[in-house]
């Protein structure tokens, strides 16, 4: 016999408050025609099966029944098919979540009060499930094609579309990974060919200012020869081309996905499916007297939510600044270390350990961000589950974006540009000097930060993502073995009940919730951000993402099939609000990479020098292209501790005015224009969110019309 859902409860004392509340809820289900079966072990298990009339009602309301179980005669027995099984689970789940007791409590209220411990649909021993377990949810199937139709038949369209999107993303990511790898290889081939690197390596008479105020010696520029070569390996003309390629790739990927998605959902006969109409139908199945909840918009609530979101963003920027303080203090401490290696590599060690700390803040803030996003969603009072999901998605992504990228934004656009100069350094608490970029540029610091975070996220996070549920499942199996009960006259032998073992096996699996699939999407979207936004500084990002996703697909499959309870199937004809998020990331990718090339990279200063001030621009010059660029970008400062100035003259043709040369103004002007344009874009997007495109009265007219048609 098949059961749609199982409720699990502790064994409460007879007459206790929890026992009374449980009985009231089960009585409400009985009134709706549910068949309830009770099995007692270490817990109480209640199997639920809905009456057939509910599914006929669904068919009549939507007037567009699922063809796989449609019967022209409403009284004829409905055949049990895979599609019908998914529909049963979906409808029963909705009724369970929206059944109200006489005390005005729903299931989630009762679960908070520990009246019920769990509710879940069952993993059935069906042919499609055995196929997925053997052919899909195994590591040996790593390079095999995904059976999207089978996934849809067992988990529903929403999960199937997630795996279809992830597979499509991974396939196209292979192209980006190849381009990024070739860009990186081309950088290796010119490792020692940069004229700037050669000048740094030969600058064994150019003495540089100390990196800290105490116990830090003057040093020769040639000491950073290897670092300069690595910087040029990342920051070269090929990187600029690759950044432009990735901006185009992000757009092409999304447009091709839209075409692929349209083909898939058309084959499923869901292209014109209306989620709002589906929710109204389910409400009427649960309660024929139901009146739809109207759309509401409050400028006061929107202002409060916007203010709180901005406060959270300020907090995340504050955390990024705390990481800056750590790197400054760590650099000073490492520079005074007794270890020669630490003294020589103080800045690099500070950057790497700072990146590890950044990863730890990401792990902690992810939990905080979720709670805050849920609280803000409650403030907005969305009218339906789908609307709540959309609002939550936008907020959690915004928070996660700033959590992941605030520190990267500082390194990319502010590091080394606000630290002052010898004799007038900017200091933290009047004591520690702000960190500086290497003479050959800041892009290597950004490279190190991105590489560290991506490697940690894709190794530690994925290992924990698999090991924690695996270990938890094994512990639950050992702890919750079936209780052996002796047969007593007049007492049913529950140990022999064929449902008992199946229900226990499902209960021992790890819990799923409404965020289970959401978490997988969020993880991939954040990865997509790393793959596109600052890819100019880290060309290997697509390759790391590609390798990760090959394992991620099957890791998710194994978790869903073997380690977690069955997800409630949900209908869908697209990936929802995630598509808008991906499009926003595409815009940010163009902005981010453009700013990295304009501000972080030395590409523009080098081109300005090469075509304006270099010796090669002089008539009849036979000099090497780029010669002298290093010397013309170093400032001179006289120290009483040295016999001569450190280094060298300003650009020869520059007219100094208030500390700026003509060359500086030539470089800074396009950078400031780009910054102003992007600030204006952010203001525009906030204003567009704040004011709804469609008046609530118009939305409510359509809502009432749909509700009337259904009734």
ChimeraX attribute file (.defattr): number of C-alpha atoms within 10 A of each C-alpha:
attribute: neighborCount
match mode: 1-to-1
recipient: residues
	/A:1	5
	/A:2	11
	/A:3	21
	/A:4	20
	/A:5	22
	/A:6	21
	/A:7	21
	/A:8	22
	/A:9	21
	/A:10	18
	/A:11	16
	/A:12	15
	/A:13	10
	/A:14	9
	/A:15	9
	/A:16	9
	/A:17	11
	/A:18	20
	/A:19	17
	/A:20	14
	/A:21	20
	/A:22	18
	/A:23	13
	/A:24	17
	/A:25	21
	/A:26	17
	/A:27	15
	/A:28	16
	/A:29	21
	/A:30	14
	/A:31	9
	/A:32	15
	/A:33	15
	/A:34	18
	/A:35	15
	/A:36	19
	/A:37	13
	/A:38	14
	/A:39	17
	/A:40	16
	/A:41	18
	/A:42	13
	/A:43	16
	/A:44	16
	/A:45	25
	/A:46	21
	/A:47	23
	/A:48	23
	/A:49	21
	/A:50	22
	/A:51	14
	/A:52	14
	/A:53	13
	/A:54	18
	/A:55	20
	/A:56	19
	/A:57	16
	/A:58	20
	/A:59	18
	/A:60	15
	/A:61	20
	/A:62	17
	/A:63	10
	/A:64	11
	/A:65	15
	/A:66	14
	/A:67	10
	/A:68	12
	/A:69	17
	/A:70	15
	/A:71	16
	/A:72	7
	/A:73	9
	/A:74	14
	/A:75	10
	/A:76	9
	/A:77	10
	/A:78	15
	/A:79	12
	/A:80	11
	/A:81	12
	/A:82	18
	/A:83	16
	/A:84	19
	/A:85	18
	/A:86	22
	/A:87	21
	/A:88	24
	/A:89	23
	/A:90	20
	/A:91	23
	/A:92	25
	/A:93	18
	/A:94	17
	/A:95	20
	/A:96	20
	/A:97	13
	/A:98	17
	/A:99	18
	/A:100	17
	/A:101	19
	/A:102	10
	/A:103	9
	/A:104	8
	/A:105	15
	/A:106	16
	/A:107	21
	/A:108	16
	/A:109	14
	/A:110	17
	/A:111	14
	/A:112	10
	/A:113	12
	/A:114	14
	/A:115	24
	/A:116	23
	/A:117	15
	/A:118	18
	/A:119	25
	/A:120	22
	/A:121	26
	/A:122	22
	/A:123	18
	/A:124	15
	/A:125	9
	/A:126	10
	/A:127	10
	/A:128	15
	/A:129	19
	/A:130	14
	/A:131	14
	/A:132	19
	/A:133	15
	/A:134	11
	/A:135	17
	/A:136	24
	/A:137	23
	/A:138	16
	/A:139	13
	/A:140	11
	/A:141	13
	/A:142	17
	/A:143	10
	/A:144	9
	/A:145	10
	/A:146	20
	/A:147	15
	/A:148	17
	/A:149	16
	/A:150	16
	/A:151	23
	/A:152	22
	/A:153	19
	/A:154	25
	/A:155	21
	/A:156	23
	/A:157	24
	/A:158	21
	/A:159	22
	/A:160	25
	/A:161	22
	/A:162	19
	/A:163	22
	/A:164	22
	/A:165	19
	/A:166	18
	/A:167	18
	/A:168	17
	/A:169	18
	/A:170	22
	/A:171	15
	/A:172	17
	/A:173	24
	/A:174	16
	/A:175	15
	/A:176	26
	/A:177	22
	/A:178	16
	/A:179	19
	/A:180	26
	/A:181	17
	/A:182	16
	/A:183	22
	/A:184	19
	/A:185	15
	/A:186	16
	/A:187	23
	/A:188	16
	/A:189	10
	/A:190	14
	/A:191	18
	/A:192	19
	/A:193	14
	/A:194	17
	/A:195	17
	/A:196	21
	/A:197	24
	/A:198	17
	/A:199	20
	/A:200	25
	/A:201	20
	/A:202	14
	/A:203	18
	/A:204	13
	/A:205	12
	/A:206	16
	/A:207	17
	/A:208	19
	/A:209	18
	/A:210	13
	/A:211	20
	/A:212	19
	/A:213	13
	/A:214	11
	/A:215	13
	/A:216	15
	/A:217	13
	/A:218	15
	/A:219	16
	/A:220	17
	/A:221	21
	/A:222	21
	/A:223	15
	/A:224	18
	/A:225	18
	/A:226	14
	/A:227	20
	/A:228	26
	/A:229	24
	/A:230	18
	/A:231	25
	/A:232	26
	/A:233	25
	/A:234	25
	/A:235	25
	/A:236	20
	/A:237	13
	/A:238	17
	/A:239	25
	/A:240	19
	/A:241	12
	/A:242	21
	/A:243	27
	/A:244	15
	/A:245	14
	/A:246	25
	/A:247	22
	/A:248	14
	/A:249	18
	/A:250	24
	/A:251	15
	/A:252	13
	/A:253	16
	/A:254	17
	/A:255	13
	/A:256	13
	/A:257	18
	/A:258	15
	/A:259	10
	/A:260	15
	/A:261	20
	/A:262	16
	/A:263	13
	/A:264	19
	/A:265	18
	/A:266	13
	/A:267	10
	/A:268	13
	/A:269	13
	/A:270	16
	/A:271	16
	/A:272	9
	/A:273	14
	/A:274	12
	/A:275	13
	/A:276	15
	/A:277	17
	/A:278	15
	/A:279	16
	/A:280	23
	/A:281	24
	/A:282	22
	/A:283	20
	/A:284	19
	/A:285	21
	/A:286	19
	/A:287	14
	/A:288	11
	/A:289	10
	/A:290	12
	/A:291	13
	/A:292	17
	/A:293	13
	/A:294	15
	/A:295	17
	/A:296	14
	/A:297	15
	/A:298	9
	/A:299	10
	/A:300	9
	/A:301	14
	/A:302	17
	/A:303	12
	/A:304	15
	/A:305	19
	/A:306	16
	/A:307	12
	/A:308	14
	/A:309	18
	/A:310	13
	/A:311	12
	/A:312	18
	/A:313	19
	/A:314	14
	/A:315	14
	/A:316	23
	/A:317	19
	/A:318	14
	/A:319	18
	/A:320	24
	/A:321	15
	/A:322	14
	/A:323	20
	/A:324	21
	/A:325	18
	/A:326	17
	/A:327	24
	/A:328	23
	/A:329	19
	/A:330	19
	/A:331	27
	/A:332	24
	/A:333	16
	/A:334	20
	/A:335	25
	/A:336	18
	/A:337	15
	/A:338	9
	/A:339	10
	/A:340	12
	/A:341	12
	/A:342	18
	/A:343	19
	/A:344	17
	/A:345	13
	/A:346	21
	/A:347	23
	/A:348	17
	/A:349	18
	/A:350	23
	/A:351	23
	/A:352	18
	/A:353	17
	/A:354	22
	/A:355	25
	/A:356	16
	/A:357	15
	/A:358	24
	/A:359	20
	/A:360	14
	/A:361	17
	/A:362	20
	/A:363	15
	/A:364	11
	/A:365	18
	/A:366	16
	/A:367	10
	/A:368	12
	/A:369	20
	/A:370	18
	/A:371	13
	/A:372	18
	/A:373	22
	/A:374	17
	/A:375	13
	/A:376	21
	/A:377	20
	/A:378	12
	/A:379	13
	/A:380	17
	/A:381	14
	/A:382	19
	/A:383	13
	/A:384	15
	/A:385	11
	/A:386	15
	/A:387	15
	/A:388	16
	/A:389	18
	/A:390	15
	/A:391	18
	/A:392	20
	/A:393	22
	/A:394	15
	/A:395	20
	/A:396	18
	/A:397	19
	/A:398	17
	/A:399	22
	/A:400	21
	/A:401	18
	/A:402	20
	/A:403	27
	/A:404	24
	/A:405	22
	/A:406	21
	/A:407	24
	/A:408	22
	/A:409	18
	/A:410	16
	/A:411	23
	/A:412	25
	/A:413	18
	/A:414	16
	/A:415	21
	/A:416	19
	/A:417	16
	/A:418	12
	/A:419	17
	/A:420	14
	/A:421	13
	/A:422	14
	/A:423	8
	/A:424	9
	/A:425	14
	/A:426	17
	/A:427	14
	/A:428	12
	/A:429	7
	/A:430	8
	/A:431	10
	/A:432	17
	/A:433	22
	/A:434	23
	/A:435	24
	/A:436	19
	/A:437	17
	/A:438	17
	/A:439	16
	/A:440	23
	/A:441	19
	/A:442	25
	/A:443	28
	/A:444	27
	/A:445	23
	/A:446	26
	/A:447	23
	/A:448	16
	/A:449	24
	/A:450	23
	/A:451	20
	/A:452	19
	/A:453	21
	/A:454	17
	/A:455	15
	/A:456	16
	/A:457	18
	/A:458	17
	/A:459	13
	/A:460	10
	/A:461	13
	/A:462	15
	/A:463	12
	/A:464	11
	/A:465	14
	/A:466	15
	/A:467	12
	/A:468	11
	/A:469	17
	/A:470	17
	/A:471	12
	/A:472	14
	/A:473	20
	/A:474	14
	/A:475	12
	/A:476	15
	/A:477	16
	/A:478	9
	/A:479	10
	/A:480	15
	/A:481	14
	/A:482	14
	/A:483	12
	/A:484	10
	/A:485	10
	/A:486	10
	/A:487	11
	/A:488	8
	/A:489	7
	/A:490	6
	/A:491	8
	/A:492	10
	/A:493	13
	/A:494	18
	/A:495	18
	/A:496	9
	/A:497	11
	/A:498	10
	/A:499	16
	/A:500	18
	/A:501	14
	/A:502	14
	/A:503	23
	/A:504	18
	/A:505	17
	/A:506	21
	/A:507	25
	/A:508	21
	/A:509	22
	/A:510	20
	/A:511	18
	/A:512	17
	/A:513	13
	/A:514	10
	/A:515	11
	/A:516	13
	/A:517	16
	/A:518	14
	/A:519	11
	/A:520	14
	/A:521	19
	/A:522	17
	/A:523	12
	/A:524	16
	/A:525	19
	/A:526	17
	/A:527	20
	/A:528	21
	/A:529	20
	/A:530	24
	/A:531	27
	/A:532	27
	/A:533	26
	/A:534	29
	/A:535	25
	/A:536	34
	/A:537	30
	/A:538	26
	/A:539	28
	/A:540	24
	/A:541	26
	/A:542	27
	/A:543	20
	/A:544	18
	/A:545	24
	/A:546	23
	/A:547	15
	/A:548	18
	/A:549	21
	/A:550	16
	/A:551	15
	/A:552	20
	/A:553	19
	/A:554	21
	/A:555	19
	/A:556	18
	/A:557	20
	/A:558	19
	/A:559	18
	/A:560	21
	/A:561	20
	/A:562	19
	/A:563	22
	/A:564	21
	/A:565	23
	/A:566	22
	/A:567	24
	/A:568	25
	/A:569	24
	/A:570	17
	/A:571	21
	/A:572	19
	/A:573	21
	/A:574	20
	/A:575	18
	/A:576	14
	/A:577	15
	/A:578	18
	/A:579	15
	/A:580	12
	/A:581	16
	/A:582	18
	/A:583	15
	/A:584	12
	/A:585	22
	/A:586	24
	/A:587	16
	/A:588	18
	/A:589	27
	/A:590	19
	/A:591	18
	/A:592	23
	/A:593	24
	/A:594	22
	/A:595	20
	/A:596	24
	/A:597	23
	/A:598	20
	/A:599	25
	/A:600	26
	/A:601	28
	/A:602	19
	/A:603	18
	/A:604	18
	/A:605	18
	/A:606	18
	/A:607	14
	/A:608	16
	/A:609	22
	/A:610	18
	/A:611	13
	/A:612	14
	/A:613	20
	/A:614	23
	/A:615	20
	/A:616	17
	/A:617	15
	/A:618	11
	/A:619	7
	/A:620	8
	/A:621	10
	/A:622	10
	/A:623	13
	/A:624	11
	/A:625	14
	/A:626	20
	/A:627	18
	/A:628	19
	/A:629	21
	/A:630	20
	/A:631	19
	/A:632	17
	/A:633	19
	/A:634	16
	/A:635	14
	/A:636	15
	/A:637	16
	/A:638	12
	/A:639	13
	/A:640	7
	/A:641	7
	/A:642	10
	/A:643	8
	/A:644	11
	/A:645	14
	/A:646	19
	/A:647	19
	/A:648	15
	/A:649	12
	/A:650	17
	/A:651	22
	/A:652	11
	/A:653	11
	/A:654	14
	/A:655	13
	/A:656	13
	/A:657	8
	/A:658	6
	/A:659	7
	/A:660	12
	/A:661	17
	/A:662	13
	/A:663	20
	/A:664	16
	/A:665	12
	/A:666	13
	/A:667	19
	/A:668	15
	/A:669	10
	/A:670	14
	/A:671	17
	/A:672	13
	/A:673	10
	/A:674	15
	/A:675	14
	/A:676	11
	/A:677	11
	/A:678	16
	/A:679	10
	/A:680	10
	/A:681	12
	/A:682	11
	/A:683	10
	/A:684	12
	/A:685	10
	/A:686	11
	/A:687	11
	/A:688	11
	/A:689	11
	/A:690	13
	/A:691	12
	/A:692	10
	/A:693	8
	/A:694	8
	/A:695	12
	/A:696	13
	/A:697	13
	/A:698	10
	/A:699	14
	/A:700	16
	/A:701	13
	/A:702	11
	/A:703	18
	/A:704	15
	/A:705	11
	/A:706	16
	/A:707	19
	/A:708	10
	/A:709	10
	/A:710	17
	/A:711	13
